[in-house]
């Protein structure tokens, strides 16, 4: 997801290593990304939340493609929860 955001000129900073929190900035926009209990949480506020949903979708598709390349299949029940 970070790779997708960075390709769109969002800058990532690793804010709190112990809490797995990233801060993304692009101009005056900002968002926090946190990995918590195996779940990615995004707080982008306002109309920016949809942008990050797109980044997560792209990351999910990239991960599935990588799994297919190495011959591993994703758990279809977990993949559809998105």
N, CA, C and O atoms as a printed pandas DataFrame, in Angstrom:
     atom_number atom_name residue_name chain_id  residue_number  x_coord  y_coord  z_coord
0              1         N          UNK        A               1    0.816   -1.171    0.000
1              2        CA          UNK        A               1    0.000    0.000    0.000
2              3         C          UNK        A               1    0.871    1.250    0.000
3              4         O          UNK        A               1    0.575    2.223   -0.693
4              5         N          UNK        A               2    1.937    1.217    0.774
5              6        CA          UNK        A               2    2.835    2.374    0.805
6              7         C          UNK        A               2    3.448    2.625   -0.566
7              8         O          UNK        A               2    3.595    3.771   -0.989
8              9         N          UNK        A               3    3.804    1.543   -1.256
9             10        CA          UNK        A               3    4.378    1.680   -2.593
10            11         C          UNK        A               3    3.388    2.370   -3.531
11            12         O          UNK        A               3    3.771    3.236   -4.316
12            13         N          UNK        A               4    2.130    1.987   -3.447
13            14        CA          UNK        A               4    1.096    2.589   -4.287
14            15         C          UNK        A               4    0.933    4.074   -3.944
15            16         O          UNK        A               4    0.829    4.909   -4.843
16            17         N          UNK        A               5    0.910    4.401   -2.658
17            18        CA          UNK        A               5    0.770    5.793   -2.238
18            19         C          UNK        A               5    1.990    6.616   -2.668
19            20         O          UNK        A               5    1.852    7.745   -3.140
20            21         N          UNK        A               6    3.171    6.045   -2.500
21            22        CA          UNK        A               6    4.385    6.770   -2.866
22            23         C          UNK        A               6    4.476    7.010   -4.371
23            24         O          UNK        A               6    5.023    8.023   -4.806
24            25         N          UNK        A               7    3.945    6.087   -5.163
25            26        CA          UNK        A               7    3.957    6.289   -6.611
26            27         C          UNK        A               7    3.074    7.467   -7.010
27            28         O          UNK        A               7    3.184    7.984   -8.122
28            29         N          UNK        A               8    2.203    7.888   -6.103
29            30        CA          UNK        A               8    1.333    9.048   -6.342
30            31         C          UNK        A               8    1.813   10.262   -5.540
31            32         O          UNK        A               8    1.036   11.163   -5.224
32            33         N          UNK        A               9    3.095   10.265   -5.222
33            34        CA          UNK        A               9    3.783   11.384   -4.573
34            35         C          UNK        A               9    3.379   11.635   -3.127
35            36         O          UNK        A               9    3.521   12.755   -2.637
36            37         N          UNK        A              10    2.881   10.622   -2.439
37            38        CA          UNK        A              10    2.691   10.735   -1.000
38            39         C          UNK        A              10    4.026   10.356   -0.364
39            40         O          UNK        A              10    4.656    9.381   -0.773
40            41         N          UNK        A              11    4.453   11.115    0.624
41            42        CA          UNK        A              11    5.703   10.835    1.314
42            43         C          UNK        A              11    5.402   10.099    2.611
43            44         O          UNK        A              11    4.535   10.510    3.382
44            45         N          UNK        A              12    6.131    9.001    2.848
45            46        CA          UNK        A              12    5.903    8.178    4.031
46            47         C          UNK        A              12    6.984    8.422    5.081
47            48         O          UNK        A              12    8.169    8.543    4.771
48            49         N          UNK        A              13    6.536    8.489    6.322
49            50        CA          UNK        A              13    7.439    8.581    7.456
50            51         C          UNK        A              13    7.035    7.493    8.447
51            52         O          UNK        A              13    5.848    7.268    8.686
52            53         N          UNK        A              14    8.023    6.828    9.013
53            54        CA          UNK        A              14    7.742    5.807   10.019
54            55         C          UNK        A              14    7.664    6.528   11.344
55            56         O          UNK        A              14    8.696    6.867   11.923
56            57         N          UNK        A              15    6.462    6.768   11.836
57            58        CA          UNK        A              15    6.253    7.602   13.005
58            59         C          UNK        A              15    6.619    6.904   14.313
59            60         O          UNK        A              15    7.484    7.378   15.049
60            61         N          UNK        A              16    5.980    5.809   14.595
61            62        CA          UNK        A              16    6.174    5.122   15.875
62            63         C          UNK        A              16    6.456    3.654   15.595
63            64         O          UNK        A              16    5.537    2.857   15.406
64            65         N          UNK        A              17    7.732    3.310   15.571
65            66        CA          UNK        A              17    8.133    1.956   15.202
66            67         C          UNK        A              17    7.479    0.904   16.099
67            68         O          UNK        A              17    7.067   -0.149   15.613
68            69         N          UNK        A              18    7.382    1.174   17.380
69            70        CA          UNK        A              18    6.804    0.185   18.296
70            71         C          UNK        A              18    5.314   -0.019   18.072
71            72         O          UNK        A              18    4.784   -1.079   18.404
72            73         N          UNK        A              19    4.635    0.964   17.519
73            74        CA          UNK        A              19    3.195    0.855   17.274
74            75         C          UNK        A              19    2.877    0.607   15.806
75            76         O          UNK        A              19    1.702    0.540   15.444
76            77         N          UNK        A              20    3.893    0.469   14.941
77            78        CA          UNK        A              20    3.701    0.228   13.508
78            79         C          UNK        A              20    2.800    1.287   12.873
79            80         O          UNK        A              20    1.806    0.967   12.221
80            81         N          UNK        A              21    3.164    2.540   13.074
81            82        CA          UNK        A              21    2.384    3.652   12.529
82            83         C          UNK        A              21    3.204    4.408   11.488
83            84         O          UNK        A              21    4.350    4.787   11.732
84            85         N          UNK        A              22    2.593    4.618   10.322
85            86        CA          UNK        A              22    3.181    5.448    9.264
86            87         C          UNK        A              22    2.363    6.719    9.148
87            88         O          UNK        A              22    1.148    6.716    9.345
88            89         N          UNK        A              23    3.038    7.791    8.829
89            90        CA          UNK        A              23    2.376    9.038    8.504
90            91         C          UNK        A              23    2.665    9.322    7.039
91            92         O          UNK        A              23    3.824    9.361    6.625
92            93         N          UNK        A              24    1.613    9.519    6.257
93            94        CA          UNK        A              24    1.764    9.860    4.841
94            95         C          UNK        A              24    1.364   11.309    4.644
95            96         O          UNK        A              24    0.360   11.774    5.183
96            97         N          UNK        A              25    2.164   12.010    3.862
97            98        CA          UNK        A              25    1.873   13.414    3.569
98            99         C          UNK        A              25    1.987   13.672    2.072
99           100         O          UNK        A              25    2.838   13.113    1.380
100          101         N          UNK        A              26    1.103   14.536    1.604
101          102        CA          UNK        A              26    1.168   15.037    0.231
102          103         C          UNK        A              26    0.621   16.456    0.269
103          104         O          UNK        A              26   -0.584   16.671    0.398
104          105         N          UNK        A              27    1.519   17.411    0.155
105          106        CA          UNK        A              27    1.100   18.802    0.292
106          107         C          UNK        A              27    0.506   19.020    1.671
107          108         O          UNK        A              27    1.137   18.690    2.675
108          109         N          UNK        A              28   -0.693   19.569    1.736
109          110        CA          UNK        A              28   -1.344   19.809    3.024
110          111         C          UNK        A              28   -2.169   18.613    3.502
111          112         O          UNK        A              28   -2.710   18.644    4.607
112          113         N          UNK        A              29   -2.272   17.559    2.685
113          114        CA          UNK        A              29   -3.005   16.352    3.077
114          115         C          UNK        A              29   -2.126   15.448    3.921
115          116         O          UNK        A              29   -0.910   15.399    3.734
116          117         N          UNK        A              30   -2.747   14.733    4.852
117          118        CA          UNK        A              30   -2.015   13.786    5.683
118          119         C          UNK        A              30   -2.929   12.621    6.046
119          120         O          UNK        A              30   -4.153   12.753    6.073
120          121         N          UNK        A              31   -2.309   11.486    6.323
121          122        CA          UNK        A              31   -3.046   10.301    6.746
122          123         C          UNK        A              31   -2.139    9.460    7.638
123          124         O          UNK        A              31   -0.919    9.462    7.474
124          125         N          UNK        A              32   -2.733    8.752    8.568
125          126        CA          UNK        A              32   -1.966    7.796    9.364
126          127         C          UNK        A              32   -2.389    6.393    8.971
127          128         O          UNK        A              32   -3.567    6.112    8.751
128          129         N          UNK        A              33   -1.398    5.524    8.888
129          130        CA          UNK        A              33   -1.617    4.117    8.553
130          131         C          UNK        A              33   -1.059    3.313    9.717
131          132         O          UNK        A              33    0.085    3.520   10.121
132          133         N          UNK        A              34   -1.850    2.404   10.255
133          134        CA          UNK        A              34   -1.397    1.622   11.399
134          135         C          UNK        A              34   -1.715    0.149   11.200
135          136         O          UNK        A              34   -2.817   -0.210   10.787
136          137         N          UNK        A              35   -0.741   -0.698   11.498
137          138        CA          UNK        A              35   -0.958   -2.137   11.523
138          139         C          UNK        A              35   -1.262   -2.513   12.960
139          140         O          UNK        A              35   -0.433   -2.326   13.851
140          141         N          UNK        A              36   -2.464   -3.050   13.182
141          142        CA          UNK        A              36   -2.888   -3.382   14.537
142          143         C          UNK        A              36   -3.635   -4.705   14.520
143          144         O          UNK        A              36   -4.673   -4.835   13.870
144          145         N          UNK        A              37   -3.110   -5.675   15.228
145          146        CA          UNK        A              37   -3.726   -7.001   15.320
146          147         C          UNK        A              37   -4.004   -7.603   13.947
147          148         O          UNK        A              37   -5.059   -8.199   13.728
148          149         N          UNK        A              38   -3.048   -7.445   13.013
149          150        CA          UNK        A              38   -3.179   -8.018   11.682
150          151         C          UNK        A              38   -4.102   -7.245   10.751
151          152         O          UNK        A              38   -4.404   -7.708    9.651
152          153         N          UNK        A              39   -4.548   -6.078   11.181
153          154        CA          UNK        A              39   -5.457   -5.261   10.380
154          155         C          UNK        A              39   -4.792   -3.927   10.064
155          156         O          UNK        A              39   -4.162   -3.322   10.932
156          157         N          UNK        A              40   -4.932   -3.472    8.828
157          158        CA          UNK        A              40   -4.412   -2.169    8.442
158          159         C          UNK        A              40   -5.518   -1.139    8.674
159          160         O          UNK        A              40   -6.615   -1.256    8.126
160          161         N          UNK        A              41   -5.219   -0.141    9.484
161          162        CA          UNK        A              41   -6.172    0.923    9.776
162          163         C          UNK        A              41   -5.671    2.223    9.148
163          164         O          UNK        A              41   -4.511    2.604    9.305
164          165         N          UNK        A              42   -6.581    2.894    8.432
165          166        CA          UNK        A              42   -6.232    4.134    7.745
166          167         C          UNK        A              42   -7.108    5.251    8.294
167          168         O          UNK        A              42   -8.332    5.126    8.337
168          169         N          UNK        A              43   -6.482    6.332    8.709
169          170        CA          UNK        A              43   -7.221    7.521    9.126
170          171         C          UNK        A              43   -6.782    8.663    8.224
171          172         O          UNK        A              43   -5.753    9.297    8.457
172          173         N          UNK        A              44   -7.583    8.916    7.187
173          174        CA          UNK        A              44   -7.239    9.947    6.221
174          175         C          UNK        A              44   -8.157   11.150    6.342
175          176         O          UNK        A              44   -7.823   12.235    5.866
176          177         N          UNK        A              45   -9.276   10.974    6.955
177          178        CA          UNK        A              45  -10.205   12.077    7.122
178          179         C          UNK        A              45  -10.817   12.567    5.822
179          180         O          UNK        A              45  -10.205   12.497    4.757
180          181         N          UNK        A              46  -12.012   13.054    5.934
181          182        CA          UNK        A              46  -12.699   13.667    4.801
182          183         C          UNK        A              46  -12.751   12.812    3.551
183          184         O          UNK        A              46  -12.882   11.591    3.633
184          185         N          UNK        A              47  -12.649   13.442    2.409
185          186        CA          UNK        A              47  -12.748   12.771    1.120
186          187         C          UNK        A              47  -11.525   11.975    0.735
187          188         O          UNK        A              47  -11.540   11.278   -0.279
188          189         N          UNK        A              48  -10.452   12.060    1.529
189          190        CA          UNK        A              48   -9.228   11.331    1.189
190          191         C          UNK        A              48   -9.307    9.845    1.513
191          192         O          UNK        A              48   -8.491    9.072    1.011
192          193         N          UNK        A              49  -10.248    9.425    2.325
193          194        CA          UNK        A              49  -10.343    8.022    2.722
194          195         C          UNK        A              49  -10.486    7.111    1.502
195          196         O          UNK        A              49   -9.906    6.025    1.473
196          197         N          UNK        A              50  -11.242    7.534    0.510
197          198        CA          UNK        A              50  -11.435    6.740   -0.702
198          199         C          UNK        A              50  -10.148    6.494   -1.464
199          200         O          UNK        A              50   -9.974    5.433   -2.062
200          201         N          UNK        A              51   -9.240    7.468   -1.451
201          202        CA          UNK        A              51   -7.948    7.288   -2.116
202          203         C          UNK        A              51   -7.194    6.125   -1.500
203          204         O          UNK        A              51   -6.575    5.330   -2.208
204          205         N          UNK        A              52   -7.248    6.028   -0.183
205          206        CA          UNK        A              52   -6.507    4.974    0.492
206          207         C          UNK        A              52   -7.174    3.616    0.332
207          208         O          UNK        A              52   -6.497    2.589    0.373
208          209         N          UNK        A              53   -8.471    3.593    0.154
209          210        CA          UNK        A              53   -9.151    2.337   -0.163
210          211         C          UNK        A              53   -8.633    1.798   -1.489
211          212         O          UNK        A              53   -8.436    0.594   -1.648
212          213         N          UNK        A              54   -8.414    2.708   -2.441
213          214        CA          UNK        A              54   -7.863    2.312   -3.744
214          215         C          UNK        A              54   -6.440    1.777   -3.570
215          216         O          UNK        A              54   -6.091    0.770   -4.186
216          217         N          UNK        A              55   -5.619    2.422   -2.754
217          218        CA          UNK        A              55   -4.246    1.959   -2.512
218          219         C          UNK        A              55   -4.259    0.564   -1.894
219          220         O          UNK        A              55   -3.449   -0.289   -2.258
220          221         N          UNK        A              56   -5.190    0.331   -0.947
221          222        CA          UNK        A              56   -5.287   -0.987   -0.310
222          223         C          UNK        A              56   -5.713   -2.055   -1.311
223          224         O          UNK        A              56   -5.196   -3.172   -1.294
224          225         N          UNK        A              57   -6.653   -1.710   -2.179
225          226        CA          UNK        A              57   -7.097   -2.653   -3.219
226          227         C          UNK        A              57   -5.938   -3.021   -4.128
227          228         O          UNK        A              57   -5.752   -4.195   -4.450
228          229         N          UNK        A              58   -5.156   -2.032   -4.546
229          230        CA          UNK        A              58   -4.004   -2.297   -5.403
230          231         C          UNK        A              58   -2.992   -3.180   -4.686
231          232         O          UNK        A              58   -2.411   -4.081   -5.290
232          233         N          UNK        A              59   -2.783   -2.925   -3.406
233          234        CA          UNK        A              59   -1.842   -3.742   -2.629
234          235         C          UNK        A              59   -2.338   -5.176   -2.521
235          236         O          UNK        A              59   -1.545   -6.113   -2.610
236          237         N          UNK        A              60   -3.637   -5.356   -2.330
237          238        CA          UNK        A              60   -4.210   -6.697   -2.227
238          239         C          UNK        A              60   -4.019   -7.460   -3.534
239          240         O          UNK        A              60   -3.645   -8.633   -3.521
240          241         N          UNK        A              61   -4.275   -6.799   -4.663
241          242        CA          UNK        A              61   -4.112   -7.453   -5.962
242          243         C          UNK        A              61   -2.646   -7.804   -6.220
243          244         O          UNK        A              61   -2.344   -8.862   -6.771
244          245         N          UNK        A              62   -1.747   -6.918   -5.823
245          246        CA          UNK        A              62   -0.320   -7.178   -5.983
246          247         C          UNK        A              62    0.122   -8.373   -5.143
247          248         O          UNK        A              62    0.897   -9.212   -5.601
248          249         N          UNK        A              63   -0.377   -8.441   -3.916
249          250        CA          UNK        A              63   -0.039   -9.552   -3.028
250          251         C          UNK        A              63   -0.557  -10.877   -3.580
251          252         O          UNK        A              63    0.159  -11.877   -3.571
252          253         N          UNK        A              64   -1.787  -10.885   -4.056
253          254        CA          UNK        A              64   -2.358  -12.105   -4.639
254          255         C          UNK        A              64   -1.554  -12.533   -5.865
255          256         O          UNK        A              64   -1.279  -13.720   -6.037
256          257         N          UNK        A              65   -1.174  -11.580   -6.717
257          258        CA          UNK        A              65   -0.374  -11.902   -7.906
258          259         C          UNK        A              65    0.965  -12.508   -7.500
259          260         O          UNK        A              65    1.426  -13.465   -8.121
260          261         N          UNK        A              66    1.592  -11.956   -6.460
261          262        CA          UNK        A              66    2.857  -12.511   -5.971
262          263         C          UNK        A              66    2.669  -13.927   -5.439
263          264         O          UNK        A              66    3.522  -14.790   -5.647
264          265         N          UNK        A              67    1.564  -14.165   -4.761
265          266        CA          UNK        A              67    1.289  -15.501   -4.218
266          267         C          UNK        A              67    1.093  -16.508   -5.336
267          268         O          UNK        A              67    1.555  -17.645   -5.243
268          269         N          UNK        A              68    0.412  -16.095   -6.389
269          270        CA          UNK        A              68    0.200  -16.976   -7.540
270          271         C          UNK        A              68    1.543  -17.326   -8.186
271          272         O          UNK        A              68    1.771  -18.470   -8.576
272          273         N          UNK        A              69    2.430  -16.328   -8.294
273          274        CA          UNK        A              69    3.751  -16.559   -8.888
274          275         C          UNK        A              69    4.552  -17.619   -8.140
275          276         O          UNK        A              69    5.272  -18.408   -8.753
276          277         N          UNK        A              70    4.426  -17.634   -6.817
277          278        CA          UNK        A              70    5.210  -18.604   -6.043
278          279         C          UNK        A              70    4.434  -19.886   -5.755
279          280         O          UNK        A              70    4.923  -20.774   -5.057
280          281         N          UNK        A              71    3.229  -19.973   -6.296
281          282        CA          UNK        A              71    2.457  -21.202   -6.182
282          283         C          UNK        A              71    1.685  -21.353   -4.887
283          284         O          UNK        A              71    1.338  -22.468   -4.499
284          285         N          UNK        A              72    1.416  -20.261   -4.224
285          286        CA          UNK        A              72    0.622  -20.279   -2.999
286          287         C          UNK        A              72   -0.702  -19.619   -3.312
287          288         O          UNK        A              72   -0.742  -18.617   -4.026
288          289         N          UNK        A              73   -1.786  -20.164   -2.790
289          290        CA          UNK        A              73   -3.064  -19.515   -3.043
290          291         C          UNK        A              73   -3.536  -18.816   -1.774
291          292         O          UNK        A              73   -3.375  -19.345   -0.674
292          293         N          UNK        A              74   -4.117  -17.625   -1.923
293          294        CA          UNK        A              74   -4.628  -16.902   -0.761
294          295         C          UNK        A              74   -5.870  -17.575   -0.214
295          296         O          UNK        A              74   -6.564  -18.283   -0.943
296          297         N          UNK        A              75   -6.155  -17.365    1.048
297          298        CA          UNK        A              75   -7.369  -17.860    1.676
298          299         C          UNK        A              75   -8.540  -17.046    1.107
299          300         O          UNK        A              75   -8.653  -15.857    1.405
300          301         N          UNK        A              76   -9.410  -17.658    0.296
301          302        CA          UNK        A              76  -10.476  -16.902   -0.365
302          303         C          UNK        A              76  -11.432  -16.241    0.616
303          304         O          UNK        A              76  -11.989  -15.191    0.298
304          305         N          UNK        A              77  -11.641  -16.814    1.790
305          306        CA          UNK        A              77  -12.537  -16.204    2.747
306          307         C          UNK        A              77  -11.944  -14.918    3.311
307          308         O          UNK        A              77  -12.657  -13.924    3.448
308          309         N          UNK        A              78  -10.668  -14.920    3.638
309          310        CA          UNK        A              78  -10.012  -13.724    4.173
310          311         C          UNK        A              78   -9.876  -12.660    3.072
311          312         O          UNK        A              78  -10.065  -11.474    3.345
312          313         N          UNK        A              79   -9.553  -13.059    1.844
313          314        CA          UNK        A              79   -9.350  -12.110    0.761
314          315         C          UNK        A              79  -10.626  -11.355    0.422
315          316         O          UNK        A              79  -10.565  -10.203   -0.008
316          317         N          UNK        A              80  -11.779  -11.986    0.608
317          318        CA          UNK        A              80  -13.044  -11.335    0.255
318          319         C          UNK        A              80  -13.565  -10.420    1.360
319          320         O          UNK        A              80  -14.549   -9.709    1.159
320          321         N          UNK        A              81  -12.911  -10.431    2.535
321          322        CA          UNK        A              81  -13.370   -9.586    3.636
322          323         C          UNK        A              81  -13.157   -8.118    3.375
323          324         O          UNK        A              81  -13.906   -7.282    3.880
324          325         N          UNK        A              82  -12.083   -7.769    2.545
325          326        CA          UNK        A              82  -11.657   -6.428    2.238
326          327         C          UNK        A              82  -12.699   -5.418    2.198
327          328         O          UNK        A              82  -12.414   -4.248    1.942
